[in-house]
Amino acid sequence: MTDEELKQLAITGNKQIETAILELLKNHPCGLSNQDIVEKLSLSSSHEGGQKNYLIYSILGNLMEAGLVFKDKSDTRPKYKLI
């Protein structure tokens, strides 16, 4: 595969994860934490450093920037919810 084909493959995969997160949050209107989302979608990172499960955290950031999701910090454990 060419670099461009690989880029398009990655973009498609990212969009599929975004869709899965949005659908999951639709099913859980009270919100879910980053860890909840990671577990429910089986996308756990085995990295032992300080950036464990960063992929979902990063995608949630993109969804917040797009105005689709917000972070509710009113509880001791922040939850992500649909706007």
C-alpha positions in Angstrom: 0.0 0.0 0.0 1.1 3.5 -0.7 1.5 6.1 2.1 -1.7 7.8 0.8 -3.7 4.6 1.0 -2.4 4.0 4.5 -3.4 7.5 5.5 -6.9 6.9 4.2 -7.1 3.6 6.0 -6.2 5.4 9.3 -8.7 8.2 8.7 -11.4 5.6 8.1 -10.5 3.7 11.3 -10.5 6.9 13.3 -14.0 7.8 12.0 -15.2 4.3 12.9 -13.9 4.8 16.5 -15.5 8.2 16.7 -18.9 6.8 15.5 -18.6 3.9 18.1 -17.9 6.5 20.9 -20.9 8.7 19.9 -23.2 5.7 19.7 -22.0 4.5 23.1 -22.6 7.9 24.6 -26.0 7.9 23.1 -26.7 4.7 24.9 -25.5 6.2 28.2 -27.0 9.7 28.5 -25.6 10.0 32.1 -22.2 10.0 30.6 -19.1 7.7 30.7 -15.6 8.2 31.8 -12.6 7.7 29.5 -11.9 4.4 31.3 -15.6 3.3 30.9 -15.4 4.0 27.1 -12.1 2.1 26.8 -13.5 -0.9 28.6 -16.8 -1.0 26.8 -15.1 -0.8 23.4 -12.3 -3.1 24.3 -9.7 -0.5 23.3 -7.4 -0.8 26.3 -3.8 0.1 26.0 -1.2 -2.1 27.5 1.3 0.7 27.8 2.6 1.0 31.3 3.6 4.7 31.1 1.6 7.7 32.1 -0.3 7.9 28.8 -2.3 4.7 29.1 -5.5 4.7 27.0 -4.5 7.9 25.3 -6.1 7.0 22.0 -9.6 7.3 23.3 -8.7 10.4 25.3 -7.3 12.0 22.1 -10.4 11.1 20.1 -12.7 12.5 22.8 -10.7 15.7 22.6 -11.4 15.8 18.8 -15.1 15.2 19.5 -15.2 18.0 22.0 -13.5 20.4 19.6 -16.1 19.4 17.0 -18.9 20.4 19.5 -20.3 16.9 19.7 -19.2 15.9 23.2 -18.5 17.7 26.5 -16.7 16.8 29.7 -18.9 17.0 32.8 -16.6 17.6 35.7 -19.3 17.9 38.3 -18.5 14.4 39.7 -15.3 13.1 41.3 -14.7 11.2 38.1 -15.3 13.3 34.9 -17.7 11.9 32.4 -18.1 12.6 28.7 -21.6 13.3 27.4 -23.2 14.1 24.1 -24.1 17.8 23.6 
